[in-house]
């Protein structure tokens, strides 16, 4: 919102984005500045968007690859507990006779 107000006030988009370094990475600000100078802001923003989409997809794939083995172990433990809770009473009844 602050960047939009700043652009409405006459500043360039790259200057407006650079005023918020915590919210906007420096690479985006530099890419937008290049886009402004070359007149291809739309193309540059599409390129940045594709880059960040790939980054998110990679991060999600890495997270899934980390969580997957833990889920398998967790589910295996649950099946083992369920199996033990069914079979132990059956064996104890069979051995009591």
trRosetta pair geometry for C-beta under 8 A, 3 or more apart (Angstrom, degrees):
i j d omega theta_ij theta_ji phi_ij phi_ji
1 4 5.7 -52 -149 34 32 112
1 5 6.5 32 153 -17 64 105
2 5 5.7 -54 -150 37 33 111
2 6 6.2 35 151 -21 65 107
2 16 7.6 177 120 -173 72 93
2 19 7.0 -115 127 99 121 125
2 20 6.6 134 72 -60 125 124
3 6 5.5 -55 -147 37 33 114
3 7 6.4 33 154 -19 66 103
3 13 7.4 52 174 -152 111 65
3 16 4.0 108 -151 147 76 111
3 17 5.6 37 -125 -77 137 57
3 19 7.2 171 -91 53 77 107
3 20 6.5 -77 -56 3 106 131
3 24 7.9 84 -70 -41 146 145
4 7 5.8 -52 -148 35 32 109
4 8 6.4 34 152 -18 63 105
4 16 7.7 119 -40 169 19 148
5 8 5.6 -54 -150 37 33 113
5 9 6.4 33 150 -21 64 107
6 9 5.5 -56 -151 36 33 114
6 11 4.7 -32 160 44 93 131
6 15 7.3 -137 149 105 129 89
6 16 3.8 161 90 -119 128 105
6 19 6.7 157 -74 22 167 148
7 10 7.9 156 -177 15 30 11
7 11 6.1 -87 -92 68 39 77
7 12 7.6 -7 -115 167 81 13
7 13 5.8 21 -99 -89 123 66
7 16 5.1 -50 -52 -40 81 162
11 15 4.6 -114 175 86 111 124
11 16 5.1 134 100 -58 121 89
12 15 4.6 92 58 9 84 103
12 16 6.9 -150 93 -7 43 88
12 33 7.7 73 130 -112 136 72
12 36 5.8 57 -169 -149 124 164
13 16 5.6 -57 -148 37 32 112
13 17 6.2 27 156 -16 67 107
13 32 5.5 -108 109 168 110 130
13 36 6.4 -180 43 -72 101 126
13 41 7.0 79 44 -138 152 141
14 17 5.8 -55 -143 39 30 107
14 18 6.2 32 156 -23 64 108
14 29 5.5 103 -157 -170 81 72
14 30 7.8 81 -146 -89 123 18
14 32 4.5 174 -85 101 86 103
14 33 3.8 84 -124 -74 163 79
14 36 5.8 -109 -15 -1 118 141
15 18 5.7 -54 -144 34 30 112
15 19 7.1 40 154 -29 60 98
16 19 6.1 -49 -164 17 33 114
17 20 6.4 -73 -165 44 43 96
17 24 4.6 -134 -178 152 95 171
17 28 6.7 -107 161 112 147 103
17 29 4.9 -169 104 -102 114 88
17 32 6.1 80 26 46 151 157
18 21 6.9 16 -169 -71 51 80
18 24 7.3 -99 -82 87 29 130
18 26 8.0 51 -119 -120 84 67
18 29 4.8 94 -76 -148 83 144
20 23 4.3 -25 150 43 116 111
20 24 5.2 81 89 8 94 105
21 24 6.7 -78 -121 61 25 75
21 26 7.1 11 -140 -66 93 83
24 28 5.5 -110 -176 73 89 127
24 29 5.9 96 133 -54 118 97
25 28 5.1 96 67 3 81 100
25 29 7.4 -149 101 -4 45 87
26 29 5.5 -55 -150 36 41 113
26 30 6.2 38 154 -18 72 105
27 30 5.8 -56 -147 39 31 109
27 31 6.2 32 154 -20 66 107
27 48 7.9 159 123 -125 96 109
28 31 5.7 -54 -145 37 31 111
28 32 6.2 31 155 -19 66 106
28 48 5.8 86 -118 -152 84 147
29 32 5.9 -55 -148 37 28 110
29 33 6.4 32 151 -22 63 106
30 33 5.5 -52 -149 33 32 115
30 34 6.6 33 152 -18 64 102
31 34 5.7 -53 -152 36 33 111
31 35 6.3 35 149 -20 65 106
31 44 5.1 168 161 178 94 115
31 45 8.0 138 124 -77 116 45
31 47 7.3 -144 -168 83 135 113
31 48 5.4 141 106 -69 160 121
32 35 5.4 -53 -148 38 34 116
32 36 6.3 39 152 -23 66 101
32 41 6.5 35 -149 -137 71 94
32 44 6.5 158 -96 115 40 136
32 45 7.3 44 -97 -73 85 86
33 36 5.7 -50 -149 32 32 112
33 37 6.5 27 154 -16 63 106
34 37 5.8 -58 -149 39 32 109
34 38 6.1 11 159 -3 68 113
34 44 6.4 158 84 -113 93 147
35 38 6.1 -66 -137 49 27 97
35 39 7.8 -107 172 64 56 10
35 40 5.2 -105 -144 85 76 63
35 41 3.9 107 143 -101 122 49
35 42 7.7 160 -168 15 130 33
35 43 7.0 180 -127 63 108 76
35 44 3.3 -111 -76 15 125 149
35 45 7.0 47 -107 -30 172 75
36 39 7.7 31 -175 -71 25 33
36 41 5.9 41 -72 -76 57 108
38 44 7.9 123 56 -47 119 124
40 43 4.2 -32 174 39 104 119
40 44 5.7 112 113 -25 86 93
41 44 5.7 -59 -147 40 31 111
41 45 6.2 29 156 -19 67 107
42 45 5.9 -57 -147 36 28 108
42 46 6.5 29 154 -19 63 105
43 46 5.7 -53 -151 34 32 112
43 47 6.5 34 151 -20 64 105
44 47 5.6 -54 -152 35 33 114
44 48 6.4 32 152 -17 66 105
45 48 5.6 -50 -144 38 35 112
45 49 6.2 40 153 -23 65 105
46 49 5.5 -52 -146 35 31 114
46 50 6.5 33 154 -19 64 102
47 50 5.9 -53 -150 34 30 109
47 51 6.5 34 151 -21 63 105
48 51 5.5 -52 -151 34 33 116
48 52 6.4 24 156 -12 66 106
49 52 6.0 -60 -147 41 30 103
49 53 6.2 35 153 -23 65 106
50 53 5.6 -51 -145 34 32 114
50 54 6.5 32 155 -17 64 103
51 54 6.0 -60 -157 36 29 109
51 55 6.4 30 148 -21 65 107
52 55 5.1 -47 -144 34 40 118
52 56 6.3 41 156 -20 67 100
53 56 5.9 -53 -149 35 30 109
53 57 6.4 30 152 -17 64 107
54 57 5.7 -55 -145 38 32 112
54 58 6.2 34 156 -19 66 106
55 58 5.8 -57 -150 37 28 111
55 59 6.4 27 153 -18 64 107
56 59 5.6 -55 -147 37 32 111
56 60 6.3 31 155 -18 66 106
57 60 5.8 -54 -146 37 30 110
57 61 6.3 31 155 -19 64 106
58 61 5.7 -54 -147 37 30 111
58 62 6.4 30 154 -18 64 106
59 62 5.8 -55 -149 37 31 111
59 63 6.3 31 153 -20 64 106
60 63 5.6 -53 -147 36 32 112
60 64 6.3 32 155 -18 66 105
61 64 5.8 -54 -147 37 30 110
61 65 6.3 29 155 -18 64 107
62 65 5.7 -56 -147 37 31 110
62 66 6.5 28 154 -17 64 106
63 66 5.8 -58 -152 36 32 109
63 67 6.1 20 156 -12 68 111
64 67 5.8 -60 -138 43 31 104
64 68 5.9 45 161 -40 67 104
65 68 6.0 -35 -136 16 27 119
66 69 7.6 -66 -175 30 29 96
66 70 7.4 14 145 -5 62 116
67 70 5.6 -69 -158 45 43 112
67 71 5.9 43 151 -25 79 107
68 71 5.8 -56 -146 34 29 110
68 72 6.5 30 157 -20 64 104
69 72 5.6 -53 -148 34 36 113
69 73 6.5 34 155 -16 67 104
70 73 5.8 -54 -150 38 32 109
70 74 6.2 33 152 -19 65 109
71 74 5.5 -54 -144 39 32 113
71 75 6.1 27 159 -14 67 107
72 75 6.0 -56 -143 41 27 105
72 76 6.1 31 155 -21 63 109
73 76 5.6 -55 -145 37 29 114
73 77 6.4 31 155 -20 63 104
74 77 5.8 -55 -152 34 29 111
74 78 6.6 29 151 -18 63 105
75 78 5.5 -51 -148 35 36 114
75 79 6.4 36 153 -18 67 103
76 79 5.8 -53 -147 37 32 110
76 80 6.3 34 152 -20 64 106
77 80 5.6 -53 -146 36 32 113
77 81 6.4 32 155 -18 65 104
78 81 5.8 -53 -148 36 31 110
78 82 6.3 30 154 -16 64 107
79 82 5.6 -55 -146 40 32 112
79 83 6.0 33 155 -20 66 108
80 83 5.7 -54 -143 38 29 111
80 84 6.2 28 157 -17 64 108
81 84 5.8 -55 -145 39 29 109
81 85 6.2 27 157 -19 64 108
82 85 5.9 -57 -145 36 28 109
82 86 6.6 19 157 -12 63 107
83 86 6.1 -63 -152 39 30 105
83 87 5.9 8 162 -5 69 117
84 87 6.2 -64 -129 47 28 98
84 88 5.6 30 175 -26 68 112
85 88 6.7 -36 -120 28 20 109
85 89 7.7 16 171 -6 48 105
86 89 7.2 -74 -170 37 26 99
86 90 6.8 15 149 -13 63 116
87 90 5.5 -61 -149 40 39 113
87 91 6.1 35 158 -18 74 107
88 91 6.0 -56 -144 39 30 107
88 92 6.2 27 158 -18 65 109
89 92 5.7 -57 -141 40 32 110
89 93 6.2 33 159 -20 67 105
90 93 5.9 -55 -149 36 29 109
90 94 6.3 25 154 -16 64 110
91 94 5.7 -56 -143 40 32 110
91 95 6.1 24 161 -14 67 110
92 95 6.0 -56 -139 41 29 105
92 96 6.3 35 157 -28 62 107
93 96 5.8 -55 -148 28 29 113
93 97 7.3 23 157 -19 60 103
94 97 6.5 -60 -159 27 32 106
